[in-house]
Amino acid sequence: MATSSFNKDFTLNTKKAVESFERIISTPNKSIKIDKSLVSAEKEQRGEKKLKQILSR
């Protein structure tokens, strides 16, 4: 599946989001813990809906 079919919106709106991103990119892969509280329920639902649409094709 081509990645171009996904929304590429990548916005860090808060200082907490920036700090979390900095921690993710500066930490080795095995110890990364993603702060899932940064994702709103609306964005998660929108992403699930898009994924279902893509997979149903």
PATORLUM-988143 format. One line per field, with one value per atom (N, C-alpha, C): atom name; z, x, y; residue number from 0; residue in one letter. Coordinates in Angstrom, 3 decimals. Example, Ala and Ser with C-alpha at 12.3 -4.5 7.8 and 13.67 -1.06 7.14 Angstrom:
at = [N, CA, C, N, CA, C]
Z = [7.800, 7.800, 7.800, 7.080, 7.140, 7.870]
X = [13.190, 12.300, 13.200, 12.850, 13.670, 12.900]
Y = [-5.690, -4.500, -3.300, -2.250, -1.060, 0.030]
i = [0, 0, 0, 1, 1, 1]
aa = [a, a, a, s, s, s]
//
This chain:
at = [N, CA, C, N, CA, C, N, CA, C, N, CA, C, N, CA, C, N, CA, C, N, CA, C, N, CA, C, N, CA, C, N, CA, C, N, CA, C, N, CA, C, N, CA, C, N, CA, C, N, CA, C, N, CA, C, N, CA, C, N, CA, C, N, CA, C, N, CA, C, N, CA, C, N, CA, C, N, CA, C, N, CA, C, N, CA, C, N, CA, C, N, CA, C, N, CA, C, N, CA, C, N, CA, C, N, CA, C, N, CA, C, N, CA, C, N, CA, C, N, CA, C, N, CA, C, N, CA, C, N, CA, C, N, CA, C, N, CA, C, N, CA, C, N, CA, C, N, CA, C, N, CA, C, N, CA, C, N, CA, C, N, CA, C, N, CA, C, N, CA, C, N, CA, C, N, CA, C, N, CA, C, N, CA, C, N, CA, C, N, CA, C, N, CA, C, N, CA, C]
Z = [0.000, 0.000, 0.000, -0.851, -0.959, 0.226, 0.758, 1.886, 1.462, 0.181, -0.280, -0.074, 0.230, 0.432, 1.844, 2.715, 4.090, 4.283, 5.262, 5.624, 6.250, 5.778, 6.266, 7.244, 7.827, 8.777, 10.011, 10.266, 11.395, 12.075, 13.063, 13.727, 15.212, 15.741, 17.173, 17.749, 18.388, 18.826, 20.207, 21.025, 22.406, 22.748, 23.809, 24.281, 24.680, 25.277, 25.680, 24.454, 23.365, 22.129, 21.565, 21.597, 21.096, 21.948, 23.270, 24.167, 23.946, 23.745, 23.497, 22.189, 21.144, 19.862, 19.976, 20.677, 20.877, 21.597, 22.603, 23.349, 22.440, 21.584, 20.670, 19.698, 19.091, 18.070, 18.669, 19.951, 20.541, 21.392, 21.498, 22.316, 21.415, 21.793, 21.014, 20.931, 19.842, 19.560, 20.676, 21.349, 22.315, 23.554, 23.851, 25.071, 24.813, 23.608, 23.272, 23.873, 24.551, 25.034, 24.475, 23.628, 22.970, 23.888, 24.066, 24.892, 24.070, 24.260, 23.459, 23.868, 24.958, 25.363, 24.440, 23.587, 22.659, 21.457, 21.237, 20.103, 20.580, 19.931, 20.323, 19.840, 20.501, 20.123, 18.708, 18.353, 17.015, 15.932, 16.134, 15.139, 15.049, 16.182, 16.176, 15.402, 15.632, 14.926, 13.432, 13.083, 11.671, 10.997, 11.686, 11.145, 10.957, 11.936, 11.828, 10.657, 10.485, 9.381, 8.034, 7.903, 6.646, 6.391, 7.432, 7.273, 6.852, 7.430, 7.051, 5.590, 5.155, 3.772, 2.819, 3.182, 2.334, 2.268, 3.406, 3.465, 2.814, 2.703, 2.111, 0.578, 0.006, -1.458, -2.071]
X = [0.847, 0.000, 0.889, 0.593, 1.387, 1.126, 2.180, 2.014, 1.426, 1.408, 0.856, -0.656, -1.288, -2.732, -3.111, -2.133, -2.411, -2.236, -2.946, -2.825, -1.451, -0.717, 0.631, 0.677, -0.449, -0.494, 0.336, 1.382, 2.263, 2.520, 1.688, 1.761, 2.004, 2.998, 3.271, 2.744, 1.580, 0.886, 1.279, 1.838, 2.126, 3.580, 4.027, 5.388, 5.535, 4.490, 4.517, 4.684, 4.012, 4.121, 5.539, 6.128, 7.490, 8.467, 8.313, 9.196, 9.060, 7.833, 7.604, 8.265, 8.125, 8.743, 10.262, 10.825, 12.278, 12.754, 12.003, 12.359, 12.293, 11.290, 11.127, 12.300, 12.677, 13.734, 15.131, 15.290, 16.621, 16.849, 15.854, 15.953, 16.080, 16.916, 16.994, 15.622, 15.379, 14.065, 13.468, 14.223, 13.660, 13.097, 13.501, 13.033, 12.041, 11.528, 10.586, 9.214, 8.676, 7.303, 6.588, 5.625, 4.905, 3.783, 3.696, 2.652, 1.369, 0.494, -0.726, -1.770, -1.554, -2.508, -2.427, -1.409, -1.262, -2.181, -2.757, -3.653, -5.089, -5.797, -7.180, -8.057, -9.164, -10.100, -10.636, -10.828, -11.334, -10.341, -9.052, -8.053, -7.923, -8.029, -7.940, -9.118, -10.323, -11.503, -11.402, -10.911, -10.748, -9.746, -8.661, -7.665, -8.212, -8.986, -9.592, -10.564, -11.343, -12.308, -11.588, -10.509, -9.741, -9.131, -8.594, -7.990, -9.033, -10.226, -11.298, -11.691, -11.759, -12.109, -11.048, -9.792, -8.711, -8.726, -8.922, -8.903, -10.132, -11.224, -12.446, -12.417, -11.427, -11.324, -10.905]
Y = [-1.181, 0.000, 1.239, 2.144, 3.366, 4.286, 4.861, 5.776, 7.108, 7.390, 8.658, 8.739, 7.618, 7.614, 8.046, 8.249, 8.630, 10.130, 10.667, 12.074, 12.295, 13.289, 13.544, 14.716, 15.079, 16.184, 15.816, 16.580, 16.327, 17.662, 17.976, 19.263, 19.071, 19.751, 19.734, 21.045, 20.967, 22.180, 22.660, 21.790, 22.165, 21.873, 22.488, 22.238, 20.771, 20.207, 18.802, 17.892, 18.227, 17.446, 17.526, 18.711, 18.893, 18.084, 18.154, 17.403, 15.901, 15.440, 14.019, 13.598, 14.418, 14.113, 14.092, 15.075, 15.106, 13.850, 13.417, 12.207, 10.983, 10.924, 9.783, 9.696, 10.821, 10.758, 10.649, 10.972, 10.920, 9.670, 8.803, 7.604, 6.378, 5.413, 4.168, 3.488, 2.777, 2.200, 1.365, 0.555, -0.379, 0.298, 1.518, 2.168, 3.299, 3.396, 4.467, 4.172, 5.172, 5.104, 6.326, 6.086, 7.176, 7.653, 8.946, 9.540, 9.609, 8.637, 8.556, 9.587, 10.287, 11.322, 12.534, 12.597, 13.716, 13.589, 12.402, 12.174, 12.372, 13.255, 13.488, 12.335, 12.150, 11.095, 11.330, 12.602, 12.936, 12.509, 12.798, 12.427, 10.911, 10.239, 8.780, 8.178, 8.675, 8.184, 8.475, 9.673, 10.028, 9.094, 8.791, 7.879, 6.474, 5.999, 4.670, 4.614, 5.681, 5.729, 5.680, 6.458, 6.452, 5.083, 4.461, 3.148, 2.115, 2.157, 1.234, 1.442, 2.702, 3.000, 2.421, 2.596, 2.097, 0.577, -0.072, -1.520, -2.153, -1.393, -1.938, -1.905, -1.271, -1.165, -2.461]
i = [0, 0, 0, 1, 1, 1, 2, 2, 2, 3, 3, 3, 4, 4, 4, 5, 5, 5, 6, 6, 6, 7, 7, 7, 8, 8, 8, 9, 9, 9, 10, 10, 10, 11, 11, 11, 12, 12, 12, 13, 13, 13, 14, 14, 14, 15, 15, 15, 16, 16, 16, 17, 17, 17, 18, 18, 18, 19, 19, 19, 20, 20, 20, 21, 21, 21, 22, 22, 22, 23, 23, 23, 24, 24, 24, 25, 25, 25, 26, 26, 26, 27, 27, 27, 28, 28, 28, 29, 29, 29, 30, 30, 30, 31, 31, 31, 32, 32, 32, 33, 33, 33, 34, 34, 34, 35, 35, 35, 36, 36, 36, 37, 37, 37, 38, 38, 38, 39, 39, 39, 40, 40, 40, 41, 41, 41, 42, 42, 42, 43, 43, 43, 44, 44, 44, 45, 45, 45, 46, 46, 46, 47, 47, 47, 48, 48, 48, 49, 49, 49, 50, 50, 50, 51, 51, 51, 52, 52, 52, 53, 53, 53, 54, 54, 54, 55, 55, 55, 56, 56, 56]
aa = [m, m, m, a, a, a, t, t, t, s, s, s, s, s, s, f, f, f, n, n, n, k, k, k, d, d, d, f, f, f, t, t, t, l, l, l, n, n, n, t, t, t, k, k, k, k, k, k, a, a, a, v, v, v, e, e, e, s, s, s, f, f, f, e, e, e, r, r, r, i, i, i, i, i, i, s, s, s, t, t, t, p, p, p, n, n, n, k, k, k, s, s, s, i, i, i, k, k, k, i, i, i, d, d, d, k, k, k, s, s, s, l, l, l, v, v, v, s, s, s, a, a, a, e, e, e, k, k, k, e, e, e, q, q, q, r, r, r, g, g, g, e, e, e, k, k, k, k, k, k, l, l, l, k, k, k, q, q, q, i, i, i, l, l, l, s, s, s, r, r, r]
//
